[in-house]
Amino acid sequence: MTDASLNVINNQAAHRFEVRLGDETAFAEYRLEPDAIVFPHTVVPEAFAGKGVGGQLVQAGLAYARELHLLVKPTCPFFHAYIAKRPELHELVHPSMRAGLVTP
């Protein structure tokens, strides 16, 4: 279940997408490369449990990649698992990482 009251922002200075709830911050870090965007790390505190925040962070990151016409390198296990479960997103992944998206 997604909580629509929680907004994802792109904190470009910190190179991460963020969602705040009180004093807590969930985030997905990113690093820009010439032809790709790398997502190395995601943190979702317990305060966000059951609110769909992790998925919102991934969706925001993928939208940003599309906006910049970049391929995605999902080195973060959460990003990788999210994309692996959705074959329609595999085309967004950098060719060097597509083989790892095969799910049993």
N, C-alpha and C positions, 0 to 999 in steps of 0.2 A: 504494500500500500504506500503510495507516494503522498507526502504532505505538501500540498501546493503552497502553503504559507512559507515554506523554506526556499529561499532564492539562492541560486548558484551565481557567484560573481567570479569574474576572471581577475585575479590580483596579478596583473602583469609584472609589477615590480618584484613580487616574490616568485613568479613563474609557477602559479598554482591556481586551481579552481577551488573556491571555498564556499562553505555553507556554515552560517553561524546560528547557534541556538544558545541564548544566554551567554555564559562565559566559555562555552565549548565551540570548537571549530573543527569541522570535517574538511579534509582537503585532498586533492589529487595534484601532485607535482608534475610539471612537464618541463621538457627541454627542447628547444627548437634546433633543428639541423637544417641544412640547405634544402633537402628534399623530404624531410620527415619531421614528425613530432614524437618525442619519446615520453612515455608515461612510466616513470620508474617506481613511484611510491604513492600509495593512497592510505589515508588514516580516517577511520570513521569511529569516533568515540561511542561508548555505550549509550550515551544520552540520545543518540540518533537511531537506536535500534528499532527496526520495524517501520521506519519512515521512508524507506526507499532512497535514502540519501546517496548511497554508493552508486546506484544506478543513475541518479541525477548527475553525479559528478562525471561518470563515464559519458553520458549523453552530451553534456556540455563540452567535454573534451573532444568528442568526435565531431560535434558541430563546428568547433573552432578549427579542427583539422580540415574539414570541408571548406570552410570560409577562406582559409589560407592556401587551399589546394595542395595540402601535404598528406603524405601517407603516414600511417600510424605504426609505431613500434611499441606494442604493449608489453613492456618488460615487467611491469607490476603484475603479480599474480591475480589480483582482483580484475584489472582491466583485461588481462588475457582470458580469464575464465568467462567474463561477461561476453566478450566478442566471440570466443570459441563456441558458445551456446547459440549464437545467432549467425547462421551462415550468410545471411543477407549483408552482414557487416564485413565479411572476410575480404571483400574487394578493397576496403579502406586500409588494409594492413600492408605494410611494406613487404615486397616479395621475399626478402631475406628471412621473414618471420612467419610466412603463411604455412609452411609445413608443420609448424608446431601447433596449428589450430585444429588439426585432425582430432576429433573426439571419438572414442570407442562407441 
